[in-house]
């Protein structure tokens, strides 16, 4: 009962935050040409959600995060809490490739677009490739991106097959790929459930993998290398999964 009440309060509070702050922030961002304001407000919303749910995160390898150049952060995907946690933990101006279904949420989708996030429709190959091209151009302009190459949340501790789009984007932009391992998201929010449990989400960041000189034909080798590194970063976690914190 406590978890249900806490989860409901979080949804209401974050929705209210988006409805009230979103339009004002977007107006100021447009009038003042201050894109950074959207990131300040976005981080504020994430902090609010994490505080209300009791989700905390711990990060190892923060020194591997390149802040002086654009990169593509590549993470495994356990639950719906992964994107906001990584948005908060990894980079102050993180852009995200997101599922186009989110465009059905008008205010949030508009804020995403103004912030430079890019929707991907994986059911439409031509549209997906246009999104990849747009992402590569944004990276060349200096923006870092977060991708979840599995394309959806894994139901087990096993990684799903990696999709190629994000790696093609990194190669076309000649940007490094930063492998990221996440554990604890499933303990915080199970697939198919709306309940959010207090939990510790653990993050490990690996050394950037350079793509300079690589061609699109090298994408499979790059995928294999990044996947192996994420698996290495995850070693030890699958044997002792994070348990939700009971408060």
N, C-alpha and C positions, 0 to 999 in steps of 0.2 A: 504494500500500500504506500509506504514512504517513497519507494522508487517511482511509482506511478505518479504520485503527486508532484514529486520533484521534477520528473520528466515533463509533465504537463505545464508546470510553472516555467520551465526553460523554453518550451515551444512558444508559450504566450509572450514571454519577455523578449525573446529574440525576434519574433514576428513583429511585436510592437516597436522594437528598436529599428527594424528595417523600414516599417511603414512611416515612422516619424522622421528618422534621421536620413533615410535614403533619398527622398525627393529633395530635401534641403541640400544635402551633400552634392547631389548630381547638378542642381542648379548652380551652386557656388563653383563647382568644378568646371562647368561650361562657361559661366560668365567670367571667372577669374583665370580660366585655363590652368587650373590647379589639379591635375590628375592625382597628385600625391595625397590630396585630401581624402579621396575615396579609399586609399590604403590605410590611412589613419583611422577612418571610421570603420573600415572592414576589420582591422585588428581589434578595435574596441568592441565590435559585435562578437568576435570570436572569444575574447577574454570574458565577456559577459556570459556566454554560453558555457564555457569551460568552468567558470567559477560556480555557476548554478548547478551544474551536473556533478561537480566534484572530480572532474577529469584533470589529471596532471600529466606532464610529460617529462621524461629525462632524455637527454641527448648526449651521445658519445660521438666524437669525431667532428665537433663543430668547427674545428680549425680547417677541415677539408672543404668547407663551404666557400666557393670563390665569390667574393663580394666585389672584386675589381673588374670582372668581366662576366658576360652573359654565359649561362650554362643551362643544360636540360637536366633536371633532377628526376630520376627514375626510381619509383618506389613500388613495392608490393602493396596489395590492396586487401584489407581484411574487413573493413566496415565503413559505414558512412561518417564515422568520426575522423577517419584518416585525413581527408582533404583539409578541414579546418585546423586540425592539430599541426599538420605539416606546413600549412600556410603561416601559422603563427610561429613555428619553431625554426624554420629553415632560412627564410630570407625576408627582409622588410618590404620588398616590392615584387613578390612572387606572382607571376602570371600563371594561369592554369588553362589547359585544354579540358573543356568540360562537355558532358553529354548534352546534346541539343535539346533534350527534353526539358531542361531547366528553363529554356526560353519561354515555357508556358507560365512562368512566374514573372509577371511584367516588371515590377520594380527591381527585383533581384537581377533579372536578365539584363535590364537596361544598365544597372550599375556595373555588372560584369563586362558588358561591351565597352562602356566608357573607361573602365579600368584596364582595358587591353586584353581581357580574357577572350578566348576563341572557342566557339562551339564546334563540336565535331558530330556529324551525322554518319555513323558507321554503316547505315543501311544504304547510303548513296555514295558510291565510290567517287564520282566526280566532285561532289560537294566535299567529301572528306579530303580529297587531294587539294582542293582550293584552301581548305583550312590549314593543311600542312604547309602549303606555300606561304600563307599569311603568317603562320607561326615562325617559319624560317626567316621571313623578312623582319618580323618583330625582334627575333633574336639578334639578327645582324645590326639592328638599331640599338641593341644594348639591353634587351629585356630577357630575364631568366624565366624558364617555364618549368612547371611540375607536370609530369605525366604518370599515369598508371597503366603500364603496357599490358597488363592482364585484361584490361577492358571492362572488368567487372570484379565484384568481390569474390574471393575464394572462400568456399565453404569449409575447407580443411587447411591444414598447415602446408599443403603442397602448393607450389606455384602453378598457376595456369599457364598455358602457352602465351608467349608474348606476341602482341600485334606489332606490325612493322612501322606504322605511321610516324610515331614519335622519334624513332631512330633515323628515318629518312629525313625528318625535319632537322635533327641535330647535324647530320652529315651535310645537308644542303647549306646550313648556316656555318658549318665548320666549327661548331661549338662543342665543348667537352660535355660528356655525359657523367653525371654524378650519381653513383648507385646509393640507394637509401633503403635500409631495412626497417620495417615497422612491426612491432608486436604489442599486443594489448588492446587493439581496436575491437576485436571480436568479444573480448571480455566486457568492454564498455557498451557495445551495442550489437546484438545478434541480428543476423540477416532475417528479415521478415518480421521483426519486432520493432515497435515504436519506443520501447523502454530504453532509457539510457542509465547505465550504472556507473557509480564512481569507480575509477580504475586508473592505473598508471600506464601510460602508453610509452613504450621504450623505442628510441630511435637511434640507429647507428648510421653514420655517414661515411662512405668510403672515399678513397682517393679518386679525383676526377679522371676519367678515361678520355684521352684526346681523340678527336676525329679529324684533325688537320691532315690533309692529304688523302683521306678516305673518299671513295666514290660510292654512289648508290648501290653498286654491285657488292660492296663490302658490308652491307647492312646485316646479313645473317651472321657473319663472323662477329660483328659488333654486338648483336643481340646475345650471342652465346657468351661473350666475354662479360657483359653486364649482368646477365642472369647468374653466371657462376659466381660473380662477386657478391651479388645480393644473397645468394645461398650461403656463401662463406660468412657474411655478416650476420646471418640468421642462426648460425650454428650455436647450439646450446639453448636456444629459446624454445624450440619445439619439444625438448625433453622436460622443460619446466615452465609451462604456460602461465601467463599472468592471471591471477585470480582477482575478480572484482573486489574493490574495497567495500566493506560493509560499514555503513555509518548510521 
